Amino acid sequence: MGEPRVMGAAMGVIELVVFDMAGTTVRDDGQVPDAFTAALAEYGVTVGPESIRSLRGASKREAILALLPPGTARAEQAERAYASFREHLARRYAGTARAVSGAADVFAWLRDRGIRVALNTGFDRDTAHMLLAALGWEADTVDAIVCGDEVPQGRPAPYMIFRCMEATGVVSVGQVANVGDTVLDLRAGHNAGVRFNIGVLSGAHGHDVLAAEPHTHILTSVADLPALLADA
């Protein structure tokens, strides 16, 4: 896609910014892939880092189902493996969950300017709320949270972004920015047709990987977002 480009005056155009969680606004210190590996190992499934990385950003339920071998009991095994994943993840995040530097300040900066803020995540709602509590983010830190098991299909489908729009009363994708650290985040933003589709380098995928996907900008982290919008 080439170098990041500016697409008009962003201030006054963007009404909603949709952020991913793990790797985008929540520090990615390996908790998620470690929990995947541990949960699947209980079912005799060994997965390498590349397999896990390719599913980053996906619904965690859908990702576990994709990694389990075919069989008549696959769906039942997937539910048990997902429950195990949640337990492993909670233990790994306990006392270690940290926000990406500046994330909460960016939320406040946007909302002070009348721009709504939503989180969308491949986690289920219980896990998302566990993370919010661990970070000390109150219920009013953002305007909406949408989780992967609350829509018909997770990323790269655009449905979580659309649900964020519905929850915040934004009707035009031309007034939406999508921010994420994975290939699937950017594909979801592209499929939704958002005005700004922004990759950040704070999580799962590096610059070359994200640059090969549909995007409007690539930033070091969410902390750079206010400068991008103000300069635009």
For each residue, the residues with C-beta under 8 A, 3 or more apart:
1: 211 212 213 214 215
2: 5
3:
4: 215 216 217 218 219
5: 2 216 217
6: 10 231 232
7: 10 195 196 216 232
8: 13 232
9: 12 13 232
10: 6 7 13 14 177 196 228 229 232
11: 14 113 229 230 232
12: 9
13: 8 9 10 174 175 195
14: 10 11 17 115 175 176 177 195 196 229
15: 114 115 116 168 170 172 175 176
16: 115 116 117 118 164 165 168 170 175 176 177
17: 14 110 115 116 117 118 176 177 178 179 225
18: 118 119 120 160 161 164 176 177 178 179 189 194
19: 24 25 103 117 118 119 120 179 180 222
20: 23 24 25 57 119 120 121 179 180 181 182 185 203
21: 24 25 26 119 120 121 123 128 131
22: 26 28 31 32 121 123 131 203
23: 20 26 28 56 180 181 182 200 202 203 204
24: 19 20 21 100 179 180 181 185 200 202 203 222
25: 19 20 21 99 100 103 119 222
26: 21 22 23 97 98 99 100 103 131 135
27: 97 98 99 100 202
28: 22 23 31 32 181 202 203 204
29: 96 98
30: 33 34
31: 22 28 34 35 89 92 93 96 97
32: 22 28 35 36 56 89
33: 30 36 37 49 52 53 56
34: 30 31 37 38 88 92
35: 31 32 38 39 85 88 89 92
36: 32 33 39 40 47 52 63 64 67 85
37: 33 34 40 41 47 52
38: 34 35 41 42 84 85 88
39: 35 36 42 43 64 81 82 84 85 88
40: 36 37 43 45 46 47 64 67 68 81
41: 37 38 44 45 46
42: 38 39 81 84
43: 39 40 68 77 80 81
44: 41
45: 40 41 67 68 69
46: 40 41
47: 36 37 40 51 52 67
48: 51 52
49: 33 52 53
50: 53 54
51: 47 48 54 55 67
52: 33 36 37 47 48 49 55 56
53: 33 49 50 56 204 205
54: 50 51 183
55: 51 52 58 63 66 67 184
56: 23 32 33 52 53 181 182 183 184 203 204 205
57: 20 122 155 180 181 182 183 184 185 188 204
58: 55 62 63 66 122 148 154 155 184
59: 62 63 122 148 149 153 154 155
60: 63 64 82 85 122 123 124 127 148
61: 64 65 78 82 124 148 149
62: 58 59 65 66 122 148 153 154
63: 36 55 58 59 60 66 67 122
64: 36 39 40 60 61 67 68 78 81 82 85
65: 61 62 68 74 75 78
66: 55 58 62 63
67: 36 40 45 47 51 55 63 64
68: 40 43 45 64 65 71 74 77 78 81
69: 45 74
70: 74
71: 68 74 77
72:
73: 76 77
74: 65 68 69 70 71 77 78
75: 65 78 79
76: 73 79 80
77: 43 68 71 73 74 80 81
78: 61 64 65 68 74 75 81 82
79: 75 76 82 83
80: 43 76 77 83 84
81: 39 40 42 43 64 68 77 78 84 85
82: 39 60 61 64 78 79 85 86
83: 79 80 86 87
84: 38 39 42 80 81 87 88
85: 35 36 38 39 60 64 81 82 88 89
86: 82 83 89 90 124 126 127
87: 83 84 90 91
88: 34 35 38 39 84 85 91 92
89: 31 32 35 85 86 92 93 127
90: 86 87 93 94 127 130
91: 87 88 94
92: 31 34 35 88 89 96
93: 31 89 90 96 97 130 131 134
94: 90 91 97 134
95:
96: 29 31 92 93
97: 26 27 31 93 94 131 134 135
98: 26 27 29 135
99: 25 26 27 103 104 135 137
100: 24 25 26 27 103 202 221 222 223
101: 221 223
102: 105 106 221 222 223
103: 19 25 26 99 100 106 107 222 223
104: 99 107 108 137 141
105: 102 108 109 223
106: 102 103 109 110 222 223 225 226
107: 103 104 110 111 117 141 142
108: 104 105 111 112
109: 105 106 112 113 226
110: 17 106 107 113 115 116 117 225 226
111: 107 108 114 115 116 117 143
112: 108 109
113: 11 109 110
114: 15 111
115: 14 15 16 17 110 111
116: 15 16 17 110 111 143 144 168 169 170
117: 16 17 19 107 110 111 142 143 144
118: 16 17 18 19 142 143 144 145 146 164 167 168
119: 18 19 20 21 25 128 142 144 145 146
120: 18 19 20 21 145 146 147 160 161 163 164
121: 20 21 22 128 145 146 147 148
122: 57 58 59 60 62 63 147 148 154 155
123: 21 22 60 127 128 131 147 148
124: 60 61 86 127 128 147 148 149
125: 128 129 145 147 149 150
126: 86 129 130
127: 60 86 89 90 123 124 130 131
128: 21 119 121 123 124 125 131 132 145 147
129: 125 126 132 133
130: 90 93 126 127 133 134
131: 21 22 26 93 97 123 127 128 134 135
132: 128 129 135 137 141 145
133: 129 130 136 137
134: 93 94 97 130 131
135: 26 97 98 99 131 132
136: 133
137: 99 104 132 133 141 142
138: 141
139:
140:
141: 104 107 132 137 138
142: 107 117 118 119 137 145
143: 111 116 117 118 167 168
144: 116 117 118 119 164 167 168
145: 118 119 120 121 125 128 132 142
146: 118 119 120 121 150 151 160 163 164 167
147: 120 121 122 123 124 125 128 150 160
148: 58 59 60 61 62 121 122 123 124 151 154 155 160
149: 59 61 124 125
150: 125 146 147 160 163
151: 146 148 154 157 159 160 163
152: 157 159
153: 59 62 157 159
154: 58 59 62 122 148 151 157 159 160
155: 57 58 59 122 148 160 182 184 185 187 188
156: 184 187 188 191
157: 151 152 153 154 160 188 191
158: 161 162 188 189 191 192 193
159: 151 152 153 154 162 163
160: 18 120 146 147 148 150 151 154 155 157 163 164 188
161: 18 120 158 164 165 173 176 178 188 189 192 194
162: 158 159 165 166 192
163: 120 146 150 151 159 160 166 167
164: 16 18 118 120 144 146 160 161 167 168 170
165: 16 161 162 168 169 170 171 173 176
166: 162 163 169
167: 118 143 144 146 163 164
168: 15 16 116 118 143 144 164 165
169: 116 165 166
170: 15 16 116 164 165 175 176
171: 165 175
172: 15 175 176
173: 161 165 176 192 193 194 195
174: 13 193 195
175: 13 14 15 16 170 171 172 195
176: 14 15 16 17 18 161 165 170 172 173 192 194 195 196
177: 10 14 16 17 18 194 195 196 197 198 229
178: 17 18 161 185 186 188 189 192 194 196 197 198
179: 17 18 19 20 24 185 198 199 200 222 225
180: 19 20 23 24 57 184 185 186 188 189 198 199 200 203
181: 20 23 24 28 56 57 185 199 200 201 202 203 204 205 210
182: 20 23 56 57 155 185 186 203 204 205
183: 54 56 57 186 187 205 209 210 213
184: 55 56 57 58 155 156 180 187 188
185: 20 24 57 155 178 179 180 181 182 188 189 199
186: 178 180 182 183 189 190 197 199 210 213 214 215
187: 155 156 183 184 190 191 213 214
188: 57 155 156 157 158 160 161 178 180 184 185 191 192
189: 18 158 161 178 180 185 186 192 194 197 198 214 215
190: 186 187 193 194 197 213 214 215
191: 156 157 158 187 188
192: 158 161 162 173 176 178 188 189
193: 158 173 174 190
194: 18 161 173 176 177 178 189 190 197
195: 7 13 14 173 174 175 176 177 216
196: 7 10 14 176 177 178 216 217
197: 177 178 186 189 190 194 214 215 216 217
198: 177 178 179 180 189 215 216 217 218 219 225 228
199: 179 180 181 185 186 205 210 211 213 215 217 218 219
200: 23 24 179 180 181 203 218 219 220 221 222
201: 181 206 207 210 218 219 220 221
202: 23 24 27 28 100 181 220 221 222
203: 20 22 23 24 28 56 180 181 182 200
204: 23 28 53 56 57 181 182
205: 53 56 181 182 183 199 209 210
206: 201 209 210
207: 201 210 211 218
208: 211 212
209: 183 205 206 212 213
210: 181 183 186 199 201 205 206 207 213 215 218
211: 1 199 207 208 215 218
212: 1 208 209
213: 1 183 186 187 190 199 209 210
214: 1 186 187 189 190 197
215: 1 4 186 189 190 197 198 199 210 211 218
216: 4 5 7 195 196 197 198
217: 4 5 196 197 198 199 228
218: 4 198 199 200 201 207 210 211 215
219: 4 198 199 200 201 222 224 225 228
220: 200 201 202 223 224
221: 100 101 102 200 201 202 224
222: 19 24 25 100 102 103 106 179 200 202 219 225
223: 100 101 102 103 105 106 220
224: 219 220 221 227 228
225: 17 106 110 179 198 219 222 228 229
226: 106 109 110 229 230
227: 224 230 231
228: 10 198 217 219 224 225 231 232
229: 10 11 14 177 225 226 232
230: 11 226 227
231: 6 227 228
232: 6 7 8 9 10 11 228 229
